[in-house]
Amino acid sequence: MGSISIISLFIIGISAIWIMLPAYLPNPVAAALGGGKPIDGGHCWSDGRRIFGDGKTIRGLIVGICGGIAIGLIQILIQSYANIGYLPAHTLLSVLLLAIGALLGDLGKSFLKRRRGVGRGEKWPIADQFDLVIGAFILVFIFDPIWAMSVITLPIALAILILTPVLHRGTNIIGYILGIKEVPW
């Protein structure tokens, strides 16, 4: 029974990562390939602070979303040709919503960080790890609820909540080592 439980946990973990790849990829792609004109155009909110800051750019938003969509389309192709039925199947809509939701969650977090006086690159525990999950979940549960409720089961959701901080930290360290990120968090 113990080996079945370990195998089940492994499949749940792999499934969670598989589901979230279109949401996990946009932020690193935006960080690596973004830059240029800030989304907020340099404008400030009524509190005198920038709306999002220089780190949130139009190019980053576009390439990040495209990166998430690209990995999702690759997943759909893989599943259509390979027999990996134990992994949840993506749809074009789920891929689009996860990719857009991840970056909208990141924008929302940046907006709140600026309001609280937290600067660009400064740690904001919990929010830094779960912004993309919150944004992605909100969009898929609102606009594709049948897919979301059939695929993001309670065990999968728990695995996503456990694995996301670990994956987030790992990718940030790699980005820092490669010179893509200014800080390793």
C-alpha positions in Angstrom: 0.0 0.0 0.0 2.9 2.4 0.8 4.3 2.2 -2.8 0.8 2.9 -4.2 0.6 6.0 -2.1 4.0 7.2 -3.1 3.1 6.6 -6.8 -0.2 8.4 -6.4 1.5 11.4 -4.8 4.1 11.4 -7.6 1.3 11.4 -10.2 -0.6 14.2 -8.4 2.6 16.3 -8.2 3.4 15.7 -11.9 -0.2 16.5 -12.8 -0.1 19.7 -10.8 3.0 20.9 -12.6 1.5 19.8 -16.0 -1.7 21.8 -15.3 0.2 24.9 -14.2 2.9 25.0 -16.9 1.0 27.6 -18.9 0.8 29.7 -15.8 4.3 29.0 -14.5 6.1 30.0 -17.8 4.9 33.5 -18.4 6.8 35.2 -15.6 10.2 33.8 -16.4 9.6 34.5 -20.1 8.6 38.1 -19.3 11.6 38.6 -17.1 14.0 37.2 -19.7 12.5 38.8 -22.9 10.6 41.8 -21.5 11.8 45.3 -21.2 10.9 48.5 -22.9 7.9 50.7 -22.2 6.3 50.2 -18.8 2.6 49.2 -18.8 1.8 52.1 -16.6 3.5 54.5 -18.9 5.4 55.9 -15.9 2.2 57.2 -14.4 1.6 57.4 -10.6 -1.5 56.4 -8.6 -3.3 59.0 -6.4 -0.8 58.1 -3.6 2.1 59.5 -5.7 3.6 56.0 -6.3 4.0 54.3 -9.6 1.0 52.2 -10.6 3.1 49.1 -11.4 6.6 50.2 -11.8 9.3 49.8 -14.5 9.5 46.0 -14.1 6.1 45.5 -15.7 6.4 46.2 -19.4 4.2 45.9 -22.4 6.7 43.6 -24.2 7.1 41.5 -21.1 3.3 41.1 -20.8 3.0 40.1 -24.5 5.9 37.7 -24.6 5.0 36.2 -21.3 1.5 35.4 -22.3 2.8 34.1 -25.7 5.3 31.9 -23.8 2.5 30.4 -21.6 0.3 29.8 -24.6 3.2 28.2 -26.6 3.9 25.7 -23.8 0.2 24.9 -23.5 -0.1 24.3 -27.2 2.9 22.0 -27.0 1.2 20.1 -24.2 -2.0 19.8 -26.2 0.0 18.4 -29.1 1.9 16.0 -26.9 -1.3 14.7 -25.4 -2.9 14.3 -28.9 0.0 12.1 -30.1 1.2 10.4 -26.9 -0.6 8.0 -24.7 -0.3 9.9 -21.4 -3.9 9.7 -20.2 -3.0 10.0 -16.6 -2.2 13.7 -17.1 -5.1 16.2 -17.3 -5.9 17.5 -20.7 -5.6 21.2 -21.5 -7.9 23.1 -23.8 -7.1 26.1 -25.9 -9.3 28.2 -23.5 -7.6 26.8 -20.3 -4.2 27.5 -21.7 -5.1 31.1 -22.6 -6.7 31.7 -19.3 -3.9 30.3 -17.2 -1.2 32.3 -19.1 -3.2 35.6 -19.0 -4.3 35.0 -15.4 -0.7 34.4 -14.2 0.5 37.7 -15.4 -2.7 39.5 -14.3 -2.0 38.1 -10.8 1.5 39.4 -11.0 0.3 42.8 -12.1 -2.2 42.8 -9.2 0.6 41.9 -6.8 2.8 44.7 -8.2 0.0 47.2 -7.8 -0.6 46.2 -4.2 3.2 46.2 -3.5 3.5 49.8 -4.7 0.5 50.8 -2.6 2.2 49.4 0.5 5.5 51.0 -0.3 7.2 47.7 -1.2 9.8 48.5 -3.8 10.6 46.6 -7.0 12.6 43.4 -6.2 11.8 43.6 -2.5 10.5 40.4 -0.9 6.8 40.2 -0.2 6.4 36.8 1.3 3.5 34.6 0.2 2.3 37.2 -2.4 5.5 36.7 -4.4 4.9 33.0 -4.7 1.1 32.8 -5.1 0.2 35.8 -7.2 0.3 33.7 -10.4 -1.8 30.9 -8.9 -4.4 33.3 -7.7 -4.7 35.1 -11.0 -4.7 31.9 -13.0 -7.3 30.2 -10.7 -9.6 33.2 -10.8 -9.7 33.3 -14.6 -10.1 29.6 -15.2 -12.8 29.2 -12.5 -14.7 32.2 -13.8 -14.4 31.6 -17.6 -13.9 27.9 -17.9 -15.4 26.5 -14.7 -16.2 23.0 -16.1 -12.6 22.4 -17.1 -11.3 24.0 -13.8 -13.5 21.9 -11.5 -12.8 18.7 -13.4 -9.1 19.2 -13.5 -8.1 21.2 -10.4 -9.3 18.7 -7.8 -8.6 19.2 -4.1 -5.4 17.0 -4.1 -4.2 18.8 -7.3 -4.9 22.2 -5.7 -3.0 21.3 -2.6 -0.1 20.0 -4.7 0.0 23.3 -6.6 0.0 25.2 -3.3 2.9 23.1 -2.0 5.0 22.9 -5.2 4.6 26.5 -6.4 6.8 28.1 -3.7 9.5 25.5 -4.3 9.4 25.9 -8.1 9.2 29.7 -7.8 12.3 29.9 -5.6 14.2 27.5 -7.9 13.4 29.4 -11.1 14.3 32.7 -9.4 17.7 31.4 -8.3 18.4 30.2 -11.8 17.3 33.5 -13.2 19.6 35.3 -10.7 22.5 33.1 -11.6 21.9 33.7 -15.3 21.7 37.4 -14.8 18.1 37.7 -15.8 16.9 38.7 -12.3 18.5 41.2 -10.0 17.6 39.3 -6.8 17.3 35.6 -6.1 13.7 35.7 -4.8 
